Amino acid sequence: MATDSSLPGTAAFRLMVLGTDLANDFAAHLRETGLTPKHLGALAMVEQGFTRTQDDIARLMRVSPSLVVRLADQLEQRGLLERRRDPANRRKHLLTVTGKGESLLSEMGSLAAAVDAELGARLGGRLSGQLDEALAQLMGKLMEDRSRKSP
């Protein structure tokens, strides 16, 4: 880790700038589908088993529950997500990704893999592998921390 404490020298700043750049590029590809990164993120979280309810998504994405309701409405209207009442708590909805949603996630996964390959080519094999390992570790820690904070 760099010890430079000037803003541009920090890992946090560089990750923010690079992440924003990648997110904007990816969002441009998503526009063709009429979806946003938040739509895709919600779908992926449900499909991967990170979440089961709209409240779970709101907590993990750090967005308002009303936004997740709108996202789920839109995803359901497009046939990408199904909602059903939780038999244990009628105020909650359990979420399931449909076959159509799984196909979309697979397509977007292929697009993301192509972006990964471009990054890998720029970094070279060793650094690309180290970046992938570091990001997997950070993502795992993030999901673990957020899961522990559930009500």
N, C-alpha and C positions, 0 to 999 in steps of 0.2 A: 504494500500500500504506500502511496506517495505521502510524504510528510509536508508537502506544500499546503499551507493553510490559506493561501489566497483562493478566492472563490473558484476561478477557473482551474485551479490545480487540484481541487478536491474530487474524489471519486463520485461523490453525490452529485455534484454539478455536471460532471461529464456524462454520468449515466442518465441524468435528467435530459440533457441536450440530445444525446444519442437516442434515447428512448423516444423522445418526442419526434425526432426525425423519422425513425423507423415506424412509429405509430401513424404518422401522417402519410407515409408512403403506403402502409398497409390499408389505411382508411380509404385512400384513393382507389385501391383495387376493390374494396368492399362496396364502394358507391354503386357499382354496376348491379349489385344484388339488392340495393335499397336498404341495406343494413348498416349499422354503425359498429364500432369496436365494442361498445357496451352490449349490444345485442349478441354479438359473437361470444363475448366473455361470459355472459349469463348462460348461454347455451352450453358452452364448453364446461363450465363449472357443474352444471347439472349432469351432463353426459359423463364426466369424469368421477361423479359421485361425491364431489366436494360439498354439494348442497342438495337439500331435498325440498326446501320451501322458499317462497319469495323472501321471507324474513332473513333466511340464511344468505341469500344472494346480496341483499341490502347490506348486511353486516360485513360480508367478505369484500364487497366492492366499495364499501364506505360511501354509499349513496343513500338517498332517502327511500323509504319503502314505497312511497307513491311513484317514484321513478321506476322502480322494479315492477310495480303493477302495470304501468304503461308499457314497459318493455315486454312483459309476459303477454299482455293483451295483443301487442303487435306480432309477437312470435307465434302466438296461438292462431291469430287470424291468417297467418301465412302457412299454417300447418306444420310448423317446425317444433312446436312444444305443446304438450297437453297438460292441463291442470285438473286436479280432482280434489275434492274436500278430503282433509285428513280425518279418518274415522275417530282418531284419538282426540282431535281438537278441531271442531267444525269451523273455527275462525281462520284456520290455516289451509293453504292449498299445497298439495304435493305435486311436484313437477316431474315430467318425463319428457325426454327428447324423442320425437317421432322418427320414423325411418327417413323421412324427408330431411329432418334436422340433422340426422347422422350423416346423410349424404353431403349436405352443405358443409358440415364440419370437416369431413374428409377432404372435400375440395379445397377448403380454406387451409387445411393442414398441409396440403400439397403446395399451395402458394407460399405459406410460411416456410416450408422446407426449402423452397427455391431461394427465398430471401436469406435463410441460414447458409445455403451453399455459397451465395455471393459474399456474405460476411466471412465465411471460412476461407474462401479464396483470397480475400484481402489479408487475413491474419496468418494464414499458413496452418498446417495441420496441428502442430504442437499447441500454439496459442488458441486456436479454435477449440481444441479439446479441453484446454484449461478453462476457457470462457464458458463452455457448455457445462462443465463440471461445477464451476462456481455459481452459475445461474441456477442450476438444479438444486444446489445446496441452499441458496438464498430463498428460492421459491418454496422449497420444503419447509424451511424455518418459518417463512411468512404464513403459510397455510396452517402450520402447527400452532403458531402464536394466535392467529385469528380464531382458530377452532376452540382454543382454550378460553377465549374471551366470550364465548357464547353464553347467553343468559340462562 
